[in-house]
Amino acid sequence: MSIRIILADDHKIIRDGLRSLLEKEDDIQIIAQADDGRKTIELVTELTPDVVIMDIGMPGLNGIEATRHIAHEFPKVKTIALSMHSDKRFVTEMLKAGASGYLLKNCAFEELATSIRTVVDGKTYLSPAITDIVVDNYIRSTPDTQPTVYSTLTNREREVLQLLAEGRTTKQIAIQLYVSTKTVETHRAKIMKKLDIDNMATLTKYAVREGLTSLES
């Protein structure tokens, strides 16, 4: 039986390249593609794949938040991060969110194929460079005194922050999240208060630095 996979990346050329390579493997089948986190969740809900290959920097809802949702709602679905980010912050948060693997986009194709089969077997797969980061983080682990966007804001506040940073209006965010504009304004006020930030330019820089959005799309 083939391993059923969803590819999630906001760059079509990357999705098409991955699909072309992966479909040459006899035991792998690409069943769908998504270009943002929300679409990925919709497809997982509809198709229940075995594995999601997940980019981190996607518009609307980033890969970390999408992975968190999938891990909670569909614990049997494995997620592998395929990202350009090797920063400890992204690796740590992706693994905390429930990812079963983490690879860098400059890895060899054979490594990606191996990682897919590894996580399907119930194991975790990390690129060698990522392993060093995780081990170093473990060795140096001390109680977190440095607040991050994940320890400071709620899930919904992070969603609102990402959309604000991507230039969405209050009305657009309200429609996308199925809430009132007043609720969005309340979230924005709480976000700014918690982060001690009083303008959108600084808020946007913060969202990019913390990996909520790359603003590339």
Secondary structure, DSSP 8 states (H G I E B T S, - for coil): --EEEEEE-S-HHHHHHHHHHHTTSTTEEEEEEESSHHHHHHHHHHH--SEEEE-S--SSS-HHHHHHHHHHH-TTSEEEEEES---HHHHHHHHHHT-SEEEETTS-HHHHHHHHHHHHTT--EE-HHHHHHHHHHHHT-----S--HHHHS-HHHHHHHHHHHTT--HHHHHHHHTS-HHHHHHHHHHHHHHHT--SHHHHHHHHHHTTS-----
